[in-house]
Amino acid sequence: MSIDVLGIDLAKNVFQLHGVDRKGTMVLKKRVMREQLLQVLKGIEPSTIAIEACTGAFCWARQFEEIGHRVKIIAPQYVKPFVRRQKNDGNDAEAICTAARQPHIPLVPKKSLEQQDVQAIHRARQRLVNHRTAVVSQIRGLLLDRGIAFGKSIGRARRMIPEILVDMGNALSAMARETIGELWDLLCDLDRRVVIFDKKIEAIFKESQTCQRLARIKGVGPKTATAIVAAVGEGAEFKNGRHLAAWLGLVPRQHSSGDRQVMMGISKRGDQHLRSLLVHGARSVVRTATGKEDALNKWVNQLLERRGFNRTTVAVANKNARIIWAVLRTGEAYRAAA
């Protein structure tokens, strides 16, 4: 039995396999339990294994490669069009196999254990930041219900909430004051935990020469640099800088037909966290560009006059994504245009 491409529908316990030969003829269709999977694959000659990007995909990819197979990881949105009829494990595995045999389907970059560790830090930190934002919003809502208002800035919240709690002349009852005090303690604890993750990211940044090269790009700091390297490594899965920018969702969506070409807002595909970091960094570049005469800031100011703040911000984020790819692929330090 000669298998060219083997599609595997990953799951918690039961895995569906669908293998085809070079002509595309099905030669294997099998369900195996989790503890049997590696043993079954060891009995198959080295071939291309295709899996969907999901929880556990990178871990399985490393194990499959250790026993001699080549691995392709495909994003779910590129697999879905190939699902025939109803959705079940067999059809899903067949769709993964079919998608892997298409020459134009982009692959998800593989990640090492170290990259996943850094991503885990970023994701945990972002969870705390999101929770902190929710806590501040709840405190603002509870206070507004008692006629006490302050601005949305989290810095202002840190200044105002302690003053409100100690002010006995406001409309807060003893119970409400105690409730908001507990939420304030939670907010302070979240701040402390976010700082811990910030220090970990800073330590990773200082140990990585690649991250430090990326941080020389305007609008890219330690968080963006470490997150990018954790997500794409050396950028080998991308043909060029525009390919990386498209993967991050920083290129326009199209709705075109015939001679009519319509360019819409950015696609917002890919990793939302990476895109947010690049956009936040680009926003700082645009805000500080006024009055500066170097080539980058001249371009930013000219674009700002023509297209406005938001579009200029996205354009700078797109440009930075392309520069990041070039720095990753060449291994050279970024040199700003004169």
C-alpha positions in Angstrom: 0.0 0.0 0.0 1.6 3.2 -1.2 0.2 6.4 0.4 1.1 9.7 -1.1 -1.0 12.0 1.2 -2.7 11.0 4.4 -5.3 13.3 5.9 -6.0 13.0 9.6 -9.0 14.5 11.4 -7.6 15.2 14.8 -9.7 14.8 17.9 -9.4 14.1 21.6 -9.8 10.3 21.5 -10.8 9.0 18.1 -8.9 9.9 14.9 -10.1 9.4 11.3 -7.5 8.6 8.6 -8.0 9.1 4.9 -5.1 8.2 2.6 -4.7 8.5 -1.2 -2.0 7.4 -3.7 -0.4 9.7 -6.3 -3.4 9.3 -8.6 -5.8 10.5 -5.9 -7.3 7.0 -5.4 -8.3 6.2 -1.8 -6.1 3.4 -0.4 -6.8 3.8 3.3 -9.8 4.7 5.4 -9.5 4.0 9.1 -10.5 5.1 12.6 -8.0 4.7 15.3 -7.8 5.5 19.0 -5.5 8.1 20.4 -3.0 5.6 21.9 -2.9 3.6 18.6 -2.2 6.5 16.2 1.6 6.7 16.3 1.9 2.9 16.1 -0.3 2.8 13.0 1.7 5.6 11.4 4.9 3.8 12.1 3.6 1.0 9.9 3.1 3.3 7.0 5.9 4.3 4.6 7.0 8.0 5.0 4.4 10.1 3.3 2.8 13.6 3.6 0.5 13.9 6.5 -2.1 16.7 6.4 -3.9 18.0 9.5 -6.0 21.0 10.4 -4.7 23.8 12.5 -6.3 23.2 15.9 -5.5 22.6 19.5 -2.7 20.0 19.6 -1.8 20.2 15.9 1.7 21.5 16.4 2.4 18.8 19.1 1.2 16.0 16.8 3.2 17.5 13.8 6.4 17.2 15.8 5.6 13.6 16.7 4.7 12.7 13.1 8.0 14.2 11.8 10.0 12.3 14.4 8.8 9.0 12.8 9.8 10.1 9.3 6.6 11.7 7.8 6.3 15.2 6.3 3.6 17.3 7.8 1.3 20.0 6.3 -0.8 22.1 8.6 -3.8 23.7 6.9 -6.1 26.4 8.3 -9.7 25.2 8.7 -11.1 27.9 6.3 -9.2 26.3 3.4 -10.4 22.8 4.3 -14.1 23.6 4.6 -14.8 24.1 0.8 -13.7 20.5 0.2 -16.1 18.9 2.6 -18.5 16.8 0.6 -22.1 16.4 1.6 -22.7 16.2 5.4 -20.1 16.9 8.0 -18.6 13.8 9.7 -15.1 12.5 10.6 -14.7 10.6 7.4 -15.7 13.5 5.2 -13.5 15.9 7.2 -10.4 13.6 6.8 -11.1 13.3 3.1 -11.4 17.1 2.8 -8.1 17.7 4.6 -6.5 15.2 2.3 -7.9 16.9 -0.8 -7.0 20.4 0.4 -3.4 19.2 1.0 -3.1 18.1 -2.6 -3.9 21.5 -4.0 -0.8 23.5 -5.0 -2.2 26.9 -4.1 -3.3 26.2 -0.5 -1.2 28.2 2.0 0.2 26.3 5.0 0.2 27.3 8.6 3.8 27.9 9.9 4.9 25.1 12.2 5.9 26.0 15.7 8.6 24.6 18.0 8.0 24.0 21.7 9.8 27.2 22.5 7.6 29.2 20.2 4.5 27.7 21.8 5.9 28.6 25.3 6.2 32.3 24.2 2.7 32.3 22.6 1.3 30.8 25.9 2.8 33.8 27.8 1.3 36.3 25.3 -2.1 34.6 25.4 -2.2 34.4 29.2 -1.2 38.1 29.4 -3.9 39.0 27.0 -6.5 37.1 29.0 -5.6 39.1 32.1 -5.7 42.4 30.1 -9.1 41.5 28.8 -10.3 40.6 32.2 -8.9 43.8 33.6 -10.8 45.8 31.0 -14.0 44.0 31.9 -13.5 44.8 35.6 -12.9 48.5 35.0 -16.0 48.6 32.8 -18.1 47.0 35.5 -16.8 49.4 38.2 -17.6 52.3 35.9 -21.1 51.0 35.3 -21.8 50.4 39.0 -20.5 53.9 39.9 -22.5 55.5 37.0 -25.6 53.8 38.4 -25.0 55.9 41.6 -24.4 59.1 39.7 -20.6 59.0 39.8 -18.8 59.2 36.4 -15.2 59.3 35.2 -13.5 58.9 31.9 -12.8 55.6 30.1 -9.0 55.8 30.5 -7.7 52.9 32.7 -5.1 55.4 34.1 -7.9 57.7 35.2 -9.7 54.7 36.7 -6.6 53.9 38.8 -6.6 57.5 40.1 -10.3 58.0 40.6 -11.5 54.7 42.1 -9.4 55.0 45.4 -10.6 58.6 45.8 -14.2 57.6 45.3 -13.9 54.8 47.8 -12.5 57.0 50.6 -15.0 59.9 49.9 -17.7 59.3 52.5 -19.7 62.3 51.1 -20.7 60.6 47.9 -23.8 58.5 47.1 -22.3 55.1 47.8 -23.9 53.0 50.5 -21.7 50.8 52.8 -22.6 47.7 50.8 -21.9 49.2 47.4 -18.6 50.7 48.7 -17.5 47.2 49.9 -18.5 45.6 46.6 -16.5 48.1 44.6 -13.7 47.8 47.0 -13.5 44.1 46.3 -13.5 44.8 42.5 -10.7 47.4 43.1 -8.6 44.7 44.9 -9.2 42.4 41.9 -8.1 45.1 39.5 -4.9 45.7 41.5 -4.2 42.0 41.5 -4.7 41.8 37.7 -2.3 44.7 37.3 0.3 42.9 39.4 -0.1 39.7 37.3 0.2 41.6 34.0 3.4 43.1 35.2 4.8 39.6 35.9 4.1 38.6 32.3 5.5 41.9 31.0 8.8 41.1 32.8 8.8 37.6 31.3 8.3 39.0 27.8 11.1 41.5 28.4 13.5 38.8 29.5 12.7 36.7 26.3 13.2 39.8 24.2 16.7 40.5 25.7 17.8 36.9 25.1 16.7 36.9 21.4 18.9 38.6 18.8 16.1 38.2 16.2 13.6 40.0 18.4 16.1 42.8 19.0 16.7 43.2 15.2 12.9 43.5 14.7 12.6 46.1 17.5 14.7 48.5 15.5 11.7 48.9 13.2 9.6 52.0 14.1 6.4 50.8 15.7 7.8 47.4 16.8 8.5 46.9 20.5 9.4 43.8 22.7 5.8 42.5 22.8 5.3 42.7 19.0 8.8 41.3 18.2 8.4 38.3 20.6 4.9 37.6 19.4 5.9 37.7 15.7 8.9 35.4 16.2 6.7 33.0 18.3 4.1 32.9 15.5 6.1 32.7 12.3 9.7 31.8 13.3 12.0 32.7 10.4 9.0 33.4 8.0 10.0 30.6 5.7 6.3 29.7 5.0 5.7 33.0 3.3 6.8 33.8 -0.2 7.2 37.5 0.4 6.3 40.4 2.7 2.9 40.9 1.1 2.1 37.2 1.8 2.8 37.8 5.5 0.8 41.0 5.5 -2.1 39.1 3.9 -1.8 36.3 6.5 -2.1 38.9 9.2 -5.3 40.4 7.6 -3.7 43.8 6.8 -4.5 43.8 3.0 -7.8 44.9 1.4 -10.7 42.6 0.8 -11.7 42.3 -2.9 -15.2 42.2 -4.4 -14.4 42.2 -8.1 -15.9 40.9 -11.3 -14.8 41.4 -14.9 -13.5 44.9 -15.4 -15.1 46.1 -12.1 -12.6 45.9 -9.2 -13.7 47.0 -5.8 -11.2 47.2 -2.9 -12.8 47.1 0.5 -11.6 47.3 4.1 -8.8 45.1 5.4 -9.6 41.4 5.5 -8.8 40.9 9.3 -7.8 37.3 8.7 -5.2 35.6 10.7 -4.0 36.2 14.2 -6.0 39.0 15.8 -3.4 39.5 18.6 -0.5 40.0 16.1 -2.6 42.4 14.0 -3.6 44.4 17.1 0.0 44.7 18.2 1.2 45.9 14.7 -1.7 48.4 14.5 -1.1 49.8 18.0 2.6 50.2 17.1 1.7 51.9 13.8 -0.6 54.2 15.6 2.3 55.5 17.7 4.4 56.1 14.5 1.6 58.1 12.9 1.0 60.2 16.0 4.7 61.2 16.3 5.4 61.8 12.6 4.3 65.4 12.5 7.2 67.8 11.9 9.8 65.1 11.2 11.8 65.1 7.9 13.2 61.6 7.4 11.9 59.5 4.5 9.5 57.3 6.6 7.8 60.2 8.4 7.5 62.3 5.2 5.7 59.3 3.6 3.5 59.0 6.7 2.6 62.7 6.7 1.8 62.7 3.0 -0.4 59.7 3.4 -2.1 61.2 6.5 -3.1 64.3 4.5 -4.6 62.2 1.7 -6.2 59.2 3.5 -6.7 60.1 7.1 -5.5 58.8 10.4 -7.0 55.3 10.4 -6.0 54.3 6.9 -2.5 55.7 7.4 -2.2 53.6 10.6 -3.1 50.4 8.7 -0.8 51.3 5.9 2.1 51.7 8.3 1.2 48.3 10.0 1.2 46.7 6.5 4.6 48.2 5.7 6.0 47.0 9.0 4.8 43.5 8.4 6.7 43.5 5.0 9.8 44.9 6.7 9.5 42.2 9.4 9.4 39.5 6.8 12.5 40.9 5.1 14.4 41.1 8.4 13.5 37.5 9.3 14.4 36.0 6.0 17.7 37.9 5.5 18.9 37.9 9.1 20.1 41.4 8.6 19.5 44.4 10.8 16.8 46.9 9.7 18.3 50.0 8.0 15.9 52.9 7.8 15.7 54.9 4.5 17.6 58.2 4.7 
